[in-house]
Amino acid sequence: MENDFENKMVEAAMAVIVSAGEARDFCKEALQCARQGNFEEAEAKLKEAKDSITEAHNGQTEVIQAEMRGEETKISLLFIHAQDTIMTITSEINMATEMLEMYKLIHGKGGRA
């Protein structure tokens, strides 16, 4: 039983980390597109980043809800790392969203003032 639980936690944590990592990659690509003035592609990449971080967050939420249902949980360093990764990349996405608007202003393509 202990091994099954540990395997579930590792799988959940790795799924969160992978989704969050994909979000970071999309976020970087969005900024590269924005820097080049390709705002349509930048916005598409930023949407993919947001979709991926939502997927990561959903994975985290599943684990938290399982604990709330009374299922066995233990503190896992890997899962703590996964949660930290979500928070960090969410901040990166928030900053990239603002930077996209700044690039639009720099390129004379509008942007929110």
N, C-alpha and C positions, 0 to 999 in steps of 0.2 A: 504494500500500500504506500509506504514512504517513497519508494522509487517512482511509482506512478505520479504521485503528487509533484515530486521534484522534476520529473520529465515534463509535466504540464506547465510548471512555472518557467522552465527553461524555454519551452516552445513559445509560450505567451510572451516572454520577455524578448526573445529573438524576433518574433513577428513584429513587435512594437518597434524595436531598434531598426529593423530592415525598412519598415514603412517610413519611419522618421528619417532615416538616411536617404531614402528616395526623395522625400520632401526637400531635404537640404540640397540635393543635386538639382532638382527642378528650380529651386530658389536661386541657386547660383547661375543656372542657365537663363533664368528670367532677367537677372541683372546684366548678364553679358549681352543679351538681346537689347535691353533698354539702353545700354551704353552705346550701342551701334545705331540707335534710333529705330529699331524694329519693335515698335510698341505692341502691335497685334500679337506677335509671337511671344513677347515678354508677358503680356497679360494671360496668354494661354498657358505658359509655363508656370506662372504664379498660381493659376487655378489648379494645375496639376499638383503643385506643392501643397496647396490648401487641402485638396482631396486626399493626398497621401498622409498629411499630418492628422486629418480627421480619422483616417483608417487606424493610425497608430493610437490615437486617443480612444477610439472605440475598443481596441484590444486591451488597453489599460482599464477602461471602464468595466469590461467583462470580468476581469480579475477582482476588481473592487466589489462589484455586485455579488460575485461568488462568495466573498468574505461576508458580505452583509446577509447572505442567505444562510450563513452558518457553516459554510464549507471550510475545510481545513486550509489554513494559510500559515505561512512562516515568512519572516523577513528574508528576502533574497537580495543579495548584493547586485545580482544581474538585473533584477526587476527594478531596483532603485536606480541603477544606471539607465534603464529604459525610460523611467519617468523623468529623469534629469535630461535625457536626450530630447524628449518631447518638449519640455519647457524651453530648452535652449533653442531648438529649431523653430518653435512657435514664435519666439522673440525675433529670430532671424527673418521669418516670413513677415512679421509685422513691420520690421525695419525696411525690408525689400519693397513692401507695398508703398511705403512713404517715399523711398528712393525712386521708385518708378515714376511717381508724380513729379519728383524733382527733375528727373531726366527729361520728362515731357516739357517742363518749363525751360530747361537748358536748350533743348532742341527746337523750342518755339512751337510745340505741338499742344499747347494748352496745359492741362494738369489742374488739379484743385489748388486754389489759392488759399 
